[in-house]
Amino acid sequence: MKQSYEKALSHYDALAAAGRAPRALDEPVVAAWLHLGRPDRAVEHVRQRHDARPRAAEQTLRVLDSRLTRPLEVRLDGTTTLPFADHELAPYLPAVAATIDGIDVLAHLDTGGTFVVMGPRSAAETGVVTTTSATGSHGLQRAELRHGTIAELRLGAASLTNVPVEVLSTLVGPQDLVIIGTNVLEQFLSTLDHPGNRLILSPRHHPDAATEHSRLLADSPVAAEFGFYLWADHFMFARGGFGPRDDLTFFIDSGLVHVDDAVEPPRQACLLATPRHYRAWGVPRHLTSRPHFDSSEPVSLGPLTRQDPLVAVAKSRTTPWQSFGGVRIDGLLSHDFLKAYAWTLDFDRGRYVFRSAPGAGE
């Protein structure tokens, strides 16, 4: 979760050598090898543990096979800047221009997604071929999930080849979007500069590019810097709070779009949590029966605070995101909280850096 994958795997190897490696660690071990760019070791691990759950293992191996035979490659020299596109969803879900196998698309930025996620129509329009199928989750819905590979994804001067793609059956109609998620952003030093309406990407492990990256943000004062955690492939979470509580944990899901369109202009909720969680935080029961409510209590992420937020109430008592690796997740934090900042995801250090709008610190 702290992204110290080599250290974590060495601990796992010691447990395995002593015959004490629990099955619960199989998923994070596979994820760790994939984050290190070693799909061969991920496949090797699944095959070694094949006997416990053969059907699940075979399904995992089918998905991993394309990662092994068509390994991901990333090319970017220096820093590239992509302006946010003018789009009706831009206030709630920013997008940038991209190309998928030579086809121009709008790619929406969503840290709740993996590499690339799209609906069946978008997959057909871009020529994406899917080969494996499973059942997965899309928010609180169950969905058919098909896997494939994009030969080339271009984002400004950045080129990614052999990019994993997921096609969800529930992404239809207005939701049939092309989404680029955490695992694409993970390939770079990435800044979602909302005040500047741009995405900035630089190669990782490249001091000169990082210096240029920082120079582009020099007019925006640093508001906060703190660590984040990463579970499985793409689930980022960090410490936050609600009202006087500062001991909560939020999944950072910038693609969460819960909008109250009964008001003009429509308003996006900055937090989604269950009625049980809100009531535990002191919210009256009559408010938690609504789909949205204006909170008199602030929502916080690290030292950052949003006053008078609109928050959303999950319809279900149980959610797919209630626990990541045994860590309790109290709610989902959305773009509505993040949009006030130029938000840098530094995967080399496992840190978020939030900068205010230019002049905000003066």
C-alpha positions in Angstrom: 0.0 0.0 0.0 3.0 2.3 0.6 4.3 1.3 -2.9 7.5 -0.1 -1.5 7.0 -3.2 -3.7 10.5 -4.7 -3.6 10.6 -4.5 0.2 7.1 -6.0 0.5 7.9 -8.8 -1.9 11.0 -9.7 0.1 8.9 -10.0 3.2 6.5 -12.2 1.3 9.3 -14.4 0.0 10.4 -15.0 3.6 6.9 -16.0 4.6 6.6 -18.3 1.6 10.0 -19.9 2.4 8.7 -20.7 5.9 5.4 -22.1 4.6 3.5 -19.2 6.2 2.3 -17.2 3.1 -1.5 -16.6 3.5 -3.8 -16.8 0.5 -5.0 -13.3 1.3 -1.7 -12.0 0.0 -2.0 -13.5 -3.4 -3.8 -10.5 -4.9 -1.4 -7.8 -3.6 1.6 -10.0 -4.7 0.3 -10.1 -8.3 -0.4 -6.3 -8.1 3.1 -5.6 -6.8 4.8 -7.4 -9.7 2.5 -5.6 -12.2 3.4 -2.2 -10.7 7.0 -3.1 -11.0 6.5 -3.9 -14.7 7.1 -7.7 -14.2 4.0 -9.5 -15.6 6.2 -12.6 -15.9 6.6 -12.8 -12.1 2.9 -12.2 -11.7 2.0 -15.1 -13.9 4.6 -17.3 -12.2 3.0 -16.5 -8.8 -0.5 -17.3 -10.0 0.6 -20.6 -11.4 2.4 -21.5 -8.2 -0.8 -20.9 -6.2 -3.1 -22.5 -8.9 -4.3 -25.4 -6.7 -6.2 -23.3 -4.2 -8.8 -21.7 -6.6 -8.2 -23.1 -10.0 -11.1 -21.4 -11.7 -10.2 -18.0 -10.4 -6.6 -18.6 -11.3 -7.4 -19.6 -14.9 -9.4 -16.4 -15.3 -6.6 -14.3 -13.9 -4.0 -16.0 -16.1 -6.2 -15.2 -19.2 -6.1 -11.5 -18.3 -2.4 -11.6 -17.5 -1.4 -13.4 -20.7 -1.8 -10.2 -22.8 0.3 -8.3 -20.3 3.0 -10.9 -20.7 2.9 -11.2 -24.5 2.3 -7.5 -25.2 4.2 -5.7 -22.4 3.3 -2.0 -21.7 5.9 0.5 -23.0 5.9 4.3 -22.2 7.7 6.9 -24.2 8.0 10.6 -23.3 10.9 12.9 -23.7 10.6 16.0 -21.4 7.3 17.5 -20.3 4.0 17.6 -22.2 1.0 19.7 -21.4 -2.6 18.9 -22.5 -5.3 21.5 -22.2 -8.6 20.4 -20.7 -11.3 20.0 -23.4 -14.4 22.1 -23.7 -17.1 19.5 -22.9 -20.5 19.5 -21.2 -19.0 17.2 -18.5 -15.9 19.4 -18.0 -17.2 20.9 -14.7 -17.6 17.4 -13.2 -15.2 15.2 -15.2 -12.3 16.9 -17.1 -11.1 15.4 -20.4 -8.1 15.9 -22.7 -7.7 15.1 -26.4 -6.1 11.7 -27.0 -5.8 9.2 -29.8 -6.4 5.4 -29.5 -4.9 3.5 -32.4 -5.0 6.6 -34.5 -8.6 7.5 -33.6 -9.2 10.9 -32.0 -11.1 10.7 -28.7 -11.8 12.7 -25.6 -10.3 10.9 -22.7 -11.8 11.7 -19.3 -9.6 11.7 -16.2 -10.8 9.4 -13.5 -8.7 8.1 -10.7 -11.5 5.5 -10.0 -10.4 3.7 -13.2 -7.5 1.5 -14.1 -5.7 2.1 -17.4 -8.4 2.8 -20.0 -12.1 2.1 -19.5 -14.8 2.5 -22.0 -18.3 1.3 -23.1 -19.2 -1.1 -25.9 -19.9 1.7 -28.5 -16.6 3.5 -27.9 -14.8 0.2 -28.1 -16.4 -0.5 -31.5 -15.6 3.0 -32.8 -11.9 2.7 -31.8 -11.5 -0.8 -33.0 -10.7 -2.3 -29.6 -10.8 -6.1 -29.6 -11.6 -7.8 -26.3 -10.8 -11.4 -25.6 -11.8 -12.2 -22.0 -14.9 -11.7 -20.0 -15.8 -11.6 -16.4 -18.2 -10.0 -13.9 -17.1 -6.8 -12.2 -18.3 -3.7 -10.4 -19.1 -0.3 -11.9 -19.9 1.8 -8.8 -22.7 0.0 -7.1 -23.7 -1.9 -10.3 -22.7 -5.3 -11.5 -21.3 -5.3 -15.0 -19.9 -7.6 -17.7 -16.2 -6.8 -17.9 -14.2 -7.5 -21.1 -10.5 -7.1 -21.4 -8.4 -6.1 -24.3 -5.2 -4.2 -25.4 -4.8 -0.8 -27.1 -1.9 -0.9 -29.5 -1.1 2.8 -28.9 -2.5 5.6 -26.7 -1.2 9.1 -27.4 -1.5 11.9 -24.9 0.3 15.0 -26.3 3.9 14.0 -26.7 3.5 10.9 -24.6 3.0 7.5 -26.3 1.9 4.3 -24.5 1.9 1.0 -26.4 0.1 -2.2 -25.4 -2.2 -0.4 -22.9 -4.7 -2.6 -21.1 -8.4 -1.7 -21.6 -11.6 -2.7 -19.9 -15.0 -2.5 -21.6 -17.9 -2.3 -19.2 -21.4 -3.3 -20.3 -22.9 -0.6 -18.0 -21.2 2.3 -19.9 -24.0 3.0 -22.3 -25.7 6.1 -23.6 -24.4 9.3 -22.0 -22.0 7.2 -19.8 -20.3 5.6 -22.8 -17.1 7.6 -22.3 -13.4 6.9 -22.8 -11.7 7.1 -19.4 -8.1 7.1 -18.6 -7.4 6.2 -15.0 -4.8 5.9 -12.2 -2.6 3.4 -14.0 -2.0 5.7 -16.9 -1.3 8.6 -14.6 1.0 6.3 -12.6 3.4 6.0 -15.7 4.3 9.7 -15.3 4.8 12.5 -12.8 1.2 13.8 -13.3 -0.5 17.0 -12.4 -4.2 17.6 -12.9 -4.0 21.4 -12.8 -7.7 22.4 -12.4 -7.2 26.2 -12.0 -4.9 26.1 -15.1 -7.3 23.8 -17.0 -4.5 21.4 -18.1 -2.9 18.0 -17.6 0.9 18.1 -17.2 2.9 14.9 -17.7 6.6 14.3 -17.3 8.6 11.0 -17.3 9.3 9.4 -14.0 12.8 9.1 -12.5 13.9 12.1 -14.6 15.2 15.0 -12.5 15.5 17.5 -15.4 11.9 16.9 -16.5 10.7 17.1 -12.9 12.4 20.5 -12.6 10.6 21.7 -15.8 7.4 20.3 -14.4 7.8 22.3 -11.2 8.6 25.4 -13.1 5.3 25.3 -14.9 3.6 25.3 -11.5 5.8 27.9 -9.9 3.0 30.6 -9.8 0.8 28.3 -7.7 1.7 28.1 -4.0 1.9 24.7 -2.3 -1.2 24.3 -0.1 -0.3 20.8 1.2 1.8 17.7 0.6 1.1 14.3 2.2 1.3 10.6 1.5 -1.3 8.4 -0.2 -1.8 4.7 -0.4 -2.4 2.4 -3.3 -4.3 -0.9 -3.0 -4.4 -3.6 -5.7 -4.0 -2.0 -9.2 -5.5 1.5 -8.9 -7.4 2.2 -5.6 -5.8 5.3 -4.2 -6.8 6.4 -0.7 -5.7 8.9 1.9 -6.6 10.2 5.4 -9.4 12.7 5.7 -12.2 13.9 7.9 -15.7 15.1 8.3 -16.5 17.8 10.8 -14.4 17.3 14.0 -13.4 13.8 12.9 -9.9 13.6 11.4 -9.5 9.8 11.5 -11.3 8.8 8.3 -10.0 7.2 5.1 -11.3 8.3 1.7 -11.0 6.6 -1.7 -9.8 9.3 -4.1 -12.2 8.8 -7.0 -12.0 11.9 -9.2 -14.5 10.3 -11.6 -17.3 10.2 -9.0 -20.1 12.2 -10.6 -23.1 12.7 -8.2 -24.8 15.8 -9.3 -27.9 17.5 -7.8 -29.6 18.8 -10.9 -32.7 20.0 -9.0 -30.8 23.3 -8.5 -29.5 25.8 -11.0 -26.7 25.6 -11.8 -26.4 21.9 -11.0 -24.0 21.0 -8.1 -21.6 18.1 -7.8 -21.2 16.3 -4.5 -17.7 16.3 -3.1 -18.2 13.2 -0.9 -20.2 9.9 -1.1 -20.7 7.8 2.0 -23.4 5.5 3.4 -26.2 6.6 5.7 -24.6 4.5 8.5 -21.3 6.4 8.2 -23.0 9.9 8.1 -25.0 9.0 11.2 -21.9 7.8 13.0 -20.4 11.3 12.2 -23.4 13.0 13.9 -25.6 13.7 10.8 -29.3 13.6 11.6 -31.2 10.7 10.2 -33.6 12.8 8.2 -30.7 14.2 6.1 -29.2 10.7 5.4 -32.5 9.7 3.8 -31.9 12.2 0.9 -29.8 11.5 -2.2 -27.8 14.8 -1.4 -27.7 17.3 1.4 -25.7 20.4 2.3 -23.4 19.7 5.2 -22.9 22.2 7.9 -19.7 20.3 8.7 -16.6 20.6 6.5 -15.0 17.8 4.6 -11.2 17.4 4.7 -8.4 15.6 3.0 -5.1 15.8 4.9 -4.9 19.5 6.0 -7.1 20.7 3.1 -10.7 21.6 4.0 -13.9 22.2 2.0 -16.5 24.3 3.8 -20.3 24.0 3.3 -20.0 21.0 1.0 -22.8 19.2 -0.9 -22.4 15.5 -0.1 -24.1 12.4 -1.6 -25.7 9.4 0.2 -25.0 5.9 -1.1 -28.2 4.0 -1.7 -26.7 0.7 -0.5 -25.7 -0.2 3.0 -22.8 -2.3 1.7 -20.4 -1.0 -1.1 -17.6 -2.6 -3.1 -15.2 0.0 -1.7 -15.9 -0.5 2.0 -12.5 -2.1 2.6 -9.2 -2.1 0.8 -7.0 -4.9 2.0 -8.6 -4.7 5.4 -8.4 -0.9 5.6 -11.8 0.6 6.3 -12.9 3.0 3.6 -15.3 5.6 5.0 -16.3 7.4 1.7 -15.3 8.5 -1.8 -13.9 11.9 -2.4 -14.7 13.4 -5.8 -13.5 16.0 -8.4 -15.6 18.6 -6.6 -13.1 18.6 -3.7 -10.0 18.3 -5.9 -11.0 21.0 -8.5 -9.7 23.9 -6.4 -6.1 22.7 -6.8 -3.3 21.8 -9.1 -3.0 18.2 -7.9 0.3 16.4 -8.5 0.5 12.6 -8.2 4.1 11.6 -7.4 4.2 7.8 -7.5 8.0 7.8 -7.0 7.5 9.2 -3.5 3.9 8.1 -2.9 3.0 11.7 -2.2 0.3 14.1 -3.3 1.2 17.8 -3.8 -1.7 20.2 -3.8 -1.1 23.8 -5.1 -3.7 26.6 -4.8 -4.7 28.8 -7.7 -2.1 31.4 -8.7 -2.1 34.3 -6.2 -4.1 32.4 -3.6 -1.2 32.4 -1.2 -0.6 36.1 -1.5 
